[in-house]
Amino acid sequence: MNLSLFQPPSSFDKEALARRLRALADRRIFIGTSSWKYDGWLDQIYTRDRYLSRGKFSQKHFEAECLAEFAETFPIVCGDFSFYQFPTPAFWKKLFTSAPEPLQFALKVPEEVTMEVFPKHPRYGARAGRTNESYLSVDAFRALFLEPLEQYRSRIACLIFEFGARGATVEEFVENIVPFFDAVPATFRYAVEVRNREYLMGTAYFDALREHRAAHVFNAWTKMPPLHEQIAIERAFTADFTVVRALLRAGRAYETAVETFAPYHKIQDENPEGRKALRDVIARMTAERRSAYIFVNNRFEGNAPETIRALVDETPD
């Protein structure tokens, strides 16, 4: 007997959540998750029976096809996967044909463009500790990322440049990114995520983004100020759209969150302050008729769908 066929009914009403999220999307408030291939969301966002092979749950089948079911609930998703490589045209075709067209994507720009020096980590092999020759290379960004994505542009909400914690001063950082954004085409929306809290203290970083109509990514991260402190910075709203990534509780290491929350099937540490900050962003963007792209990670509270359900339940219609 295959016990996976006899799961108790779920109390998670994904149809109701989908209706609330569609209503918010009609107001240009798009709320989704960071990535989507989590079997901890089975019997919640995902229907177990859709991924059976010979009567048993197939992880391979699930990972290959679950995006279509994801799109039945969420209007947008953040693709973290593209941070680690330049995906091939064949990969992009498969991705964009695997889910219906209403689903929007925010995609992270590959680290080949955003990393100045490769970390001393085994996965970088011989390049570990070396200067990255493709750092902020307009040619590489255009040829290897933008051009393959051009035909899918209508489905891409924004492209996110994630810059890890750096030794450079904010002046040095701005000096690097300004000529890059001067040169890239304005055919996509761009957003910038930094992990240096001191960059948020002056005006240089925000001025550079505003000049190029790029958004600052409000990111809840280990060593960044909590979301409510970031959104209190008036100059941080640099574009006609806003991006928020609820990733971690301030002070909690990524590895600790993984160990604590995996397999991400339920909320384990509510973050009322973080939720309120997200609601405040929603209220502000709604009032100002600006677009908002809000992404919740499993490692924010333990289960992203439940966090999002609580968020929309607490958000006025």
HUQUI-V562638 format. One line per field, one symbol per residue. psi: psi as a letter, one per 40 degrees, with the letter a starting at -180 (. if undefined). burial: + if it has 9 or more other ideal C-beta (glycine too) atoms within 8 Angstrom, else -. A space follows every 10 residues. Layout:
psi->???
burial->???
This chain:
psi->hhdeefiiii ehgddddddd ddddddefhh haihieghee eifcdihdee fihfeihhdd ddddeedddd eedieiihgd dedeihiidd dddddeeeii ddhihhhhhi eddehdhhig ideebeehei hheehfhddd dddedddded eedeehdihh hhhihieiid dddddddddd dddiifeihi ihhiehddde daeddddddd defiihhhhh ideiiidddd eehdeegeie iihhhgdihh ehiddddddd diffeihegi gddddddddd dddddddefi ihhhhhided edhddddddd dddehi.
burial->---++-+--- -+-+--++-+ +++++--+++ +++++--+++ ++++++-+-- ++----++-- ++--++++++ +-+++++++- -++---+--- -+--++-++- --++++++++ -++++--+-- ---+---+-- -+--++++-+ ++-+++-++- -++-++++++ +++--+---+ --++-+++-+ +--+---+++ ++++++--++ ---+++++++ -+++++++++ ++-+-+++-+ +-+-++-++- ++++++++++ -+-+--++-+ +--+--+-+- +-++++++++ ++++++---+ ++++++++++ ++++++++++ ++--+--
